[in-house]
């Protein structure tokens, strides 16, 4: 398909792909050797893309997360790949090659996950799932993360898009933020409690009779969301996220992991430690 525009990704996203590949391989290996023959594990990719990306560093094509997942051995029992872009979904269909264990969906993952995919990962039916939530920005509904947490059968990797937040919502003057951007943030966060996290009165007091407001740091925003994944979504284990930095050392997003299994959190914490030196400049 010659008219498709492949995503160009920075090295920080290449590191993320390495992390996802390493954990997906470990996850599938662990689930495949469980003694319960009814245990059945799925791979879910909510923003799957075209199956490959173009590296900004080399200009060469590199495999995307769904392609890497399909190479995992032992394999997952099912693969569910979603993308909003019709042409990318067609490329995913080509990647699937008619395999019965791969389902491709073209549409909004916020609807498709809840209606068509998550019900296939029922805890009581011994189904388990690894779900990759890698939006380009604030394009994910809190309902997805909340539902995954409450189901207890789904582990998630999440791109926490702090760059989009800072660019469009978390301004130093909160009164100037467009209502449409506030709505986007509310949808991602689940309510407007982010406002009390992001802004607080300055210890320097007022400025010409007006209260001075300080804006929270990226790490403070991420820590509040980590707490939210635990206390509101109900995930048992949410390790400290990995800040993904660009060549200017700015944090583009945080890579979160959430699970109900302590061993899963331990494995991911070790993987994060292994790759964190790539994020220091």
N, C-alpha and C positions, 0 to 999 in steps of 0.2 A: 504494500500500500504506500505509494510514493508521496501522497499528499499529507501524510500524518506528521505532526510536529512532535518529535520525541522530547521529553523533559530533559533539560540539561541540569545536571546536579553537581554540587561542589563536593570536595573531598570529605566534608563532614557527613554528607548523606551516604557516601561510599562506606564510611566507617559504620554508620547505622545499618546498612545492608549486611555488612560483615557480622555485626552483633545479632541481627535477626536470624541470619543463616545459622550461626553457631548455636543459638538457643533452640531454634526449630529442630535441628538435628538431635540435640540432647533430649528435647521434649518427646519427640517421636520415638526415640530409642527406649526411653523410660516407659512410656505408655505401651509400647509393643511387647514388653517382656512381663507385664503384669499377669498374675496367675488367673485373674478373673477373665474367662473367655468372652464375657459379654461387654467388656470395656472397649470402647470404640472412640477414636479420636479424629477430630476434624481440624482443618486449617481454613481460616477465614481471613480474607484480605479485602478491607472495605474501600480502599482507594488504590486499587491494584495497578492502575496505569496500563501501559501498553505491553508490559512484560520485559522491557529493556529500557535503558536510559543512555543518554550521551554524557560522558565524563567531561566536565569543564577543564580538567587538568590535562587530559590526553586527547580529547576529541573523539575517542573511541567509544563504541557501544559496550555497555556492561549489563549483565543480567539484573533484572529487577527482583523484588521480593517474591512474586509468584513463581517466577522461573526458578529461583533458588529453592523455593519450597518443594517444587516438583522433582528436584534432584535429591531431596533428602532420602536417606535409606537407614532403616526401613521406612517405607512411605506412610503418609497419613492415609486414613481410610477414605476420606472425602476431602475435596478442595472446593471452596466457595469463593469465587473471585468477582468483585463488584467494581464497576467504574461508571461514572456519570456520562463520560464522553463516548458517543456511539462508535467512533472509529477505533478508539482504544479497546472498547469491548469486542469489536470484530477481530482485532489482533489477538485478544485473549482467547477468542474462539479458535483461532488458528493454532494458538499455543496448546489448547486443550486437545486438538486433533480428534475430536469425537469420542474421547474417553468417557466412559459412564461414571467414573468417580470424580469428574470435574464438572462443576456447574458454573456458568458465567452469567452475570446479571448486568444489564445496562439500565442504570437509573440511580436515584438518590438512595445512598446506603442507609440514611436515617429511617427510611421507610422499609427498605428491603431487609435489613438486618432484623428488625423487630417482627416483621410479618412472615418472612420466608426462611430465614437462616437460623436465628437464635432458637426457635422452637425445635430444631433438629439436634440441639445440644442439651437435651433434658438431663438433669442430674439423676433423676429417678430411673431413667432408662440407661444409665451407665455410659452416657455420652459425655465427652470432654472436648474442649476446643481451645485452640490458640488463635486469638483474634488480633490482627494488625490494624490499628487505627492511625493512619498516617495522612491526615488532611493537609492541604496546602496552607490552610489558615483556619479561621474560625468557621469551619464548615461542618462541624459535628455537633449533634444534639446531646445534651447531658443525659437524656433518657437512654441513650445507647450505653454509656458507661455505668449508669445506675442499674440498668437491667442486667448487664453482664455481672456486676458485683452481687446482685441479689440472687442470681441463678446459681451461683457457687460452682458452676461447671466450666466457666470460661476464664482464661487468663488473657490479659491484654497487654500489648505494647501500645503506647500512646505518644504521638507527637503533640506536645503542649506548645502551641504556636505563639510564644511570647513576643516575637518580632511583629506579628500582625496586631497583637494587643497593644503594643507600644505605639505602633504607627497610627492606628485608627481609633483606639479607645482610651488608653491610659495616658492621657495628656496631663501636663502640669496644671492646666486650667480645666477642671472637670466640667465646668459650666459650658464650655465651648464644644464639647463632644456632640456630634449629630445623634439624634435619637435613634436613627437606623443602626448606627454602630453600637450604641448601648444595647439595643435589642439583640444584636449578634452575640455580644458578650454574655448577656443574660441567658441566651439559649445554650451556649457552650457551658457556662458555669452552672446553670440550673436555676438560678435566681439572681437577685441583685446584691447578694451578700459580699460579692467581690469588692464593692465600693468601700466597705468598712475596712477591707484588707489593703486596698490600693491607696487610700488617702487617710491621713490623720493630721490633727492640728500640729503645727510646728512648735517645738519647744522654744523657738525664738519669739513666740508670741505674735501679736498683731503687727500689721504694717500699715501705717497711716489710718488706724482705726478699723482696718479690715483684717479678719482672721487669716493668718498665713497657713497654707496647707502644704504638707510634705507628701511626696509620692513614694510609695514603697519601692524597694529594689526588685529586680527580677527574681532573686533568690527568695525573697519574702513572699512574692506572689506564688512561686512554685511550691514553697513549703505549705502555704495555705491550701493549695489544691491537693497536695499529697495528703494532708489531714482530711480533706473532704472525701477523697477516694476511700479512705479508711472508715471514717465516721458516718458518712452519708450514703455512699455507694455500698459500703459494707465489705470491702475487700479486707481479708485478714492480714495481708502482707503487702506493703508498698515501699520498696527500698527507695533510698534517696535517688532522685532522677539524675541522669547524666546530662550536663549542659553541653549542647552541641554548638561549637564556636566556628565562625568563619575566619578568613585569613586576616581580618582586622581585629580578631579576638572578641568580636561582639557575639553575644549569645543569640543564635537564630531560633532555636527552640530547645526544649528539654525533652529528653527521651524518658518516659515513665514506663514502669512495669508494675502490674498489679495482679495478685493471685491469692488463693486461699491456702496455698501449700507453702510451709516454711522452707522446704527443700528447694522449691522453685525460686523463692526470693534469694536464698543463699547462692544458688547457681548464677542468677542474673547479677547479683552484687559482685561476684568474682569476675564475671564477664565485663561488667562496667569498669572495674578496677584495671582490667587488662587493657582496655582501650582508652582510658581517660587521658593518658599521656599524649594521645593524638590530638586532644582538644586544647593543649596548652601551647602558647606561642610566646 
